[in-house]
Amino acid sequence: MKPKLFYFLLWMIGLNNTNAQIGNLFTVSNIKYKVLTQNNTTNIGTVEVAGDYENYAYAGNPKLSLPATVISDGITYAVTHIGKNAFKESFSGSGNNVLTHVDLSRATNLTSIGSKAFEKCIKITSIHFPNNLTSIGVNTFRDCSSLTSISFPNSLTRIGNGAFQYCTSLISADISHTKVTNIGQNTFSGCSSLTSVIFPNSLTNIGSVAFMNCSSLTSVTFPNVLTSIGRSAFQNCSSLTSADLSLTKVASIGRGAFRYSALTSVTFPSSLTNIGRLAFESCLALTSVRFSSSLPRIESDAFYGCTALLNVSAKVPEPNITTLRKKVFLSVKPY
């Protein structure tokens, strides 16, 4: 046999061993899996929980628990992902098929949960994540309206936009031990029972509408490395009474960021360069704002309707303080 032909046949055998089953589906304990990688020589591979969610066959157990590995046809597969839409609306009805608990703590190879994987599973009350999880996708737990508690792992680096939007029974969110750097758009918006959130020291950005309509939110501690707060991030947080940003590196506060909140005082950092339009509109209880050494750009109507605002202080010399006060008070009730 010619050498080139021999090596070609070896390459074909290796290709068949590693790729022949990729994309195939199989079922173990009523859970459907999709093969991501496979090596028939070593008999190992990886799978994700399949994204085919309609009439998903997981009957008779209200608690979902996934293993670290599954075996099919002599191959041991590590369960590394939960696919897009995997359990979406699968357990939103009544009877034996109603999912109430998600315990993923045994799935120690799981690193990511895909978009909308548990969206509208309206009876889920608790979630336990594995220690190696790094990513939660877009809208993953959106509209899980019975969810009351979440335990986030230290390994987590990403929470997708809208991941917990409209989780109206969620009481607290402690992200402090994670490595998350960004809270994206709509991540916790509409969580009307959320009373407290604890951010990690790694957080640099709070995105647009991230906590909008969290009407029970009373306290927020902002990390020192935070640089920006997005549009309407805390709009309609009608129980939020204070925002101390003095130790942060926030440079920009977006349009409507604290609009219609219950703030009584705000302390700004020296890094602040811009306060967006309507950022503090109709904060009717706001009586004082304190600036540091900077003179930020204050866009029109930034404090519009803050009729109780009487005290504006800053660590700047005259006449800068006079100019600053004029900017603030003009925005309360524009001419």
Buried (B, 14 or more C-beta within 10 A) or exposed (E): EEEEEEEEEEEEEEEEBBBEBEEEEBEBEEBBBBBBBBBBEEEBBBBBBBBEBEEBEBEEBBEBBBBBBBEBEEBEBBBBBBBBBBBBBBBBEEEEBBBBBBBBBEBBBBBBBBBBBBBBBBBBBBBBBBEBBBBBBBBBBBBBBBBBBBEBBEBBBBBBBBBBBBBBBBBBBBBBBBBBEBBBBBBBBBBBBBBBBBBBEBBBBBBBBBBBBBBBBBEBEBBEBBBBBBBBBBBBBBBBBBBBBBEBBBBBBBBBBBBBBBBBBBBBBEBBEBBBBBBBBBBBBBEBBBBBEBBBEBBEBBBBBBBEBEEBEBEBEEEBBEEBBEBBBBBBEEE
